[in-house]
Amino acid sequence: MQLDRFFLTLCLGFSSVACWLISQSVTTAEDKSACFTIPSSRQVVNRNHPCVSGKRDPNLETVQEILKRGRNLCDSELYQEAITEFTKAIDLSPNYHAYILRASARILVKDFQGAANDYEQAAQLAQDRGNFDRAEFTQNLANETRKSI
C-alpha cells in the first residue's frame, strides 16, 4: 500500500513535469513545411496544417493550437476541459504528445484507467515509429498506472 501511495505521488509529479516538458517540445516546434500536391490525386496536403488550394485554411485549427489551449487549461487547473481539448487534437491527428498530455491530465483527475489506456496508445505510436526506448518507457508508465487502479 505504501508503494502504491509512493507511485501515485511520483506519477502525479511526473505528470506535471511531463506535461510541461512535452508542451515545451510541441510549442517550440516550427512549421517549416509548405503545402504540396500529391501528383496521382492532385490532393493538396501539408503535414502540419490543413490546406486548401495550396494555402492554409485559416478557419481550421491546427493540432498545435489545440494542444496549446489544452496546456493552458491544465495550467489553470481546468483538467476536465484540458482533456476535452487533448481529445480534439487526438481526433484530428493521433500523436504521441497528445496522448501523453491527455494521460497526464487524466491522472490529475484520478482517471487512472483512462491514463493507462492513453499511455498504451502513446507507446504503440512510438513503437510504430521505431522509437523503441520511448515506447518501452511509456509502456512502463501504463503498467505502473494500472497498478494504481
C-alpha positions in Angstrom: 0.0 0.0 0.0 2.9 2.4 0.8 4.4 1.6 -2.6 1.1 2.4 -4.3 0.9 5.7 -2.5 4.5 6.5 -3.3 3.9 5.6 -7.0 0.8 7.8 -7.1 2.7 10.7 -5.7 5.6 10.1 -8.2 3.1 9.7 -11.0 1.3 12.9 -10.3 4.6 14.7 -10.1 5.7 13.1 -13.3 2.5 14.1 -15.0 3.1 17.8 -14.2 6.7 17.6 -15.3 5.8 15.6 -18.4 3.0 18.0 -19.3 5.5 20.9 -19.1 8.3 19.2 -20.9 6.2 17.9 -23.7 4.5 21.3 -24.0 7.9 22.8 -24.5 8.8 20.5 -27.3 5.4 21.0 -29.0 5.5 24.7 -28.5 9.0 25.2 -29.9 8.4 23.0 -33.0 8.5 25.2 -36.1 6.4 24.6 -39.1 8.8 24.9 -42.0 6.9 22.8 -44.4 4.8 24.1 -47.2 1.7 22.8 -48.9 2.4 20.3 -51.7 0.3 18.3 -54.1 0.2 14.6 -54.4 0.7 14.1 -58.2 -1.6 11.0 -58.5 -4.6 12.5 -56.8 -3.8 16.2 -57.1 -4.7 16.5 -53.5 -3.1 19.4 -51.7 -1.7 18.4 -48.4 0.5 19.6 -45.6 1.9 17.6 -42.7 1.0 20.2 -40.1 -1.8 22.3 -41.5 -4.9 21.6 -43.4 -4.6 23.2 -46.9 -7.0 24.5 -49.5 -5.7 25.2 -52.9 -2.1 25.3 -51.8 -2.7 27.6 -48.8 -3.5 27.0 -45.2 -7.2 27.3 -44.4 -7.4 30.0 -41.7 -10.7 28.7 -40.4 -9.2 25.3 -39.3 -7.3 24.9 -36.1 -4.1 23.1 -36.1 -3.3 20.3 -33.6 -0.6 22.5 -32.1 -3.1 25.3 -31.4 -5.5 22.8 -29.7 -2.7 21.3 -27.6 -1.6 24.7 -26.6 -5.1 25.6 -25.4 -5.2 22.3 -23.5 -1.9 23.0 -21.8 -3.2 26.5 -20.8 -6.3 24.9 -19.3 -4.0 22.4 -17.5 -2.0 25.3 -16.1 -5.3 26.9 -14.9 -6.2 23.6 -13.2 -9.1 23.0 -15.5 -8.2 19.4 -16.2 -11.5 18.1 -17.5 -11.6 20.9 -20.1 -8.0 20.2 -20.9 -8.9 16.5 -21.5 -11.6 17.6 -23.9 -9.1 19.7 -25.9 -6.5 16.9 -26.0 -9.2 14.6 -27.2 -10.0 17.0 -30.1 -6.3 17.0 -31.0 -6.2 13.2 -31.0 -9.3 13.1 -33.1 -7.7 15.4 -35.7 -4.3 13.6 -35.6 -3.5 10.8 -33.2 0.0 11.6 -31.9 2.3 10.7 -29.1 2.3 14.1 -27.4 -1.4 14.4 -27.4 -1.9 11.0 -25.7 0.8 11.8 -23.1 -0.8 15.2 -22.3 -4.2 13.6 -22.0 -2.9 10.8 -19.8 -1.2 13.4 -17.6 -4.5 15.4 -17.2 -6.4 12.2 -16.6 -4.1 11.3 -13.7 -4.7 14.6 -12.2 -8.5 13.9 -12.1 -7.7 10.4 -10.9 -8.9 8.6 -14.1 -6.1 6.0 -13.9 -7.8 3.6 -16.3 -8.1 6.3 -19.0 -4.5 7.4 -18.3 -3.2 3.9 -18.6 -5.0 3.4 -21.9 -3.6 6.7 -23.2 -0.1 5.7 -22.2 -0.6 2.4 -24.1 -1.7 4.3 -27.2 1.3 6.6 -27.0 3.6 3.6 -26.5 2.1 1.9 -29.6 2.6 5.1 -31.7 6.2 5.4 -30.5 6.8 1.7 -31.3 5.2 2.1 -34.8 7.6 5.0 -35.5 10.6 2.9 -34.4 11.3 4.9 -31.2 11.7 1.8 -29.0 13.2 3.5 -25.9 10.2 5.9 -25.8 7.8 3.1 -26.4 9.3 1.0 -23.6 9.3 3.9 -21.1 5.7 4.8 -22.0 4.5 1.2 -21.7 6.1 1.1 -18.3 4.1 4.2 -17.3 1.0 2.4 -18.5 1.9 -0.7 -16.4 2.6 1.3 -13.3 -0.5 3.3 -13.7 -2.6 0.1 -14.0 -1.2 -1.0 -10.6 -2.8 2.1 -9.1 -6.3 1.1 -10.3 
